[in-house]
Amino acid sequence: MQLTTSKLMRTHLLMLASLLLISVSSQASEKLSVQAGRPILLDGKCPAEEWGAARTVELSKHYVLKVQKTGDFLEICIIPPRPSLFMAELYIAPIGSKVYALHSSAKLGERALNGKTWQAWSEDGPWWNATGWWASTMRATGREDAPFLPSEAIEYQLDRTRFSGKQLLMMLDISMGSVLYPDYADNRDPTTWVELDLSD
C-alpha cells in the first residue's frame, strides 16, 4: 500500500511540474492575433490598400511592423521611419518544429538553428536558398558611390504549407540588432519570441 501511495504521489508531482512548465512556456512570449488581409504585390512597399487590415505594431526607433494572412500565406512588412538602407532577419518557428532565420538585404538567405548555434553568414552563403518563402531585397543602382536605393519597406511572404500550424513563434532583428522585436528576444530561445495566432 505504501508503494502504491508513493507512486501516486510521484505521478501527481510529475503532473504538477508538467502543468507549471506548460504555463511558463505559454507566458514566456507575447501573443499577436493575425487578421486576414488582401493579397499583396511583393515589391518592398506597404500601401494601405494592401495592408489596411494588417495587425500593426510600433517598434523602437520608429519602425513599424505589419502582419497579416491571405489564403495560404503569412505576410510581414517592416517599415522604417523614412526610406533608408536596412536589412532584416526574420526568425520563425512552427511550435514543436525547427527554428529558422530568413534573411533579407541585398540577398536572401535561410538557415536553421542547430542546437544553440546558428550557421554564420558569409560571402559564400547560405544565399538564395529560400524555399516556401520570399522577400523584397535592396534595389541595386549600378553605381559604385551609392550601390543601393533606400528601401521604403521589406516585405516577407511565407507559405503556410511549409511554415504550418495555427501558432508560430516569431522574432525580428533589424540591421543586426539595431531593433529587436520583442525587445528582450534571444534568437536562440523561441520562448522569448512573440506568438502569432493564425487561427480563424
N, C-alpha and C positions, 0 to 999 in steps of 0.2 A: 504493500500500500504506500509506503514511504517513497519507493522508487517511482510509482505512478504519479504521486503528488509532485515529486521533484521534476519529472519530465514535463508535467503540465505547467509548472512554474517557468521552466526554461522556454517552453513554447510561447507562453504569454509574454515573457520578456523579449523574445525574438520578434514577436508580432508588434510589440510596442516600439521596439527600436526601428523596425521597418517603417512603421507609420510616421515616426519622427523624422526619419531620413527622407521620406516622400514629401513631408511638409516642408522641410528645409529646402529641398530641391525645387519645389514649386514656388517658393517665396524668394528664391535666390536671384531671379531675374524679373525685370519689368514685363508687363504684358501689353500688347498693342493689337487691338482688333482691326483687321484689314477689311476694307469695304470693296465692293465691286465697282470698277470704273469702266471707262471707254477704251477701245483699242488705241494704241499709240503708234507713232512713227518714231523709230529708234534713231533720232537724229541729233541727240545732245541738246535738246530744248524741251521745256516742260510747259507748253501753253495750257491755259485754263480749260480750253475746250477738250483737251485730252485728260487732264489731271484734276479737273474740278471736284471730283468725288473722292479723291485720294485722302488718306489719313495723313495729316501734316504735323511734323514735329519741329520745333525750333531748337536748333543745336547751338553749341557755343560758337563764338566768333561770328555770329550772324549767318551761319549756314542754315539751310532748310532741307529737311528730309521729307519726301513724299512716298507713300507706299499704297499700292492698290493691287487688285487682282482682276484679270479679264480672261474669262474662259479657262484655258489650261495654263495660264501664265501668272507668275508673280512679278510685279514691276516696281522698280525702285528708282527714284530720281533724287539726285543730290544737287542742290543749287547753292552756289557761292554768293556772298553778299554783293559782288559785282563780277562781271566776266573776268576770268583770270586763269592762269596755268595751275592746275592742280590734278592730283591723282587720287584714286580711291581703291581701297581694299575692302571688299565685302566678304565677311565671314558668315558662312551659313551651315547649319547643322540640322538635318531632319532628326527629331528626337529618337535616340537609340541607334543612330546610324553614324556614318563617318562625318568628319568635320572638314570643311573645305574653305579655301581662300580664293576669291575670284577678283583678279586684279585688272584695273583699267587705268592706263596712262596713254603713252603713245602706242603701247602694245596691250594685248590681252593675254592673261595667263591664269592657269589654275594649278593649285597644289593642294595636297591633303595633309592633315596633321598625323604624324607618326609618333604615337605615344604622347610625349610632351614636346616634340621637336618639329619645327617647320623646316621644309627644304628652303634654303636661301635662294633669293632671286639672283640671277647673274646675267651676263651678256648672252650666255648660251641657253638661258631658259629657266624654267619651262615656259615657253611662249607659244601663243596661237594654238593652244590645246583645248580651247573651250568646247565643251560637249554639253548640249542641253541648256545652254545659256549664251547670251551675247550682251555686249555693252558698247556704248559710244566711246570713242577714243579722241585724243587730241588731234586736231587737224593741222597737217603739215603745210608750210608756206613755200618750201623750196629755197628759203633764204638762210644764209649762214648766221646773220646777225640776229634774226628772230625766227627760229625754225618752226615755231608753232603759234597758232592763233589762240587767243584767250577763249576758254570754254564757258558757255552760258550755263551748262549743267553736264552731269554724267548720268546717263540712263542705263539701267540694267533690266534685262528681261530673262526670267528663269522659267524653264519648262517644268511644270509641277509633276509631270510623269517621271522626271528624274529626281527632283527635289520634292519628294512626296510627303503626304501627311497633312493633317488639319492644323498641326502646330509645327513651326520651325523656329529654331533659335538663331538669332542674327546679331552680328556686331559690325560696326562700321569704323574704319580707320581712314581719315582723310589726310593726305600728304604726310604720311609716315609719322603719325602721332600728333600732328598739329591739332586735330579734332578727333575725339573718340565718342562713339555712342554705343551703349551708355557710357557716361563719363568715367565710370570705375571699371570698365570692362577689361578683361585679360584675354588675349586671343588664344591662350592655351586652356582656358577654363570656360566652357559654354554656360555654366551655371551663373556666370556674371553677365550674360548677354540678355537681350530683350527677347521675349517670346512673342512671335507673330501668330495670332489666332486667325486661321483661314477658314474656319467653319462657316457654313452657310447660315 
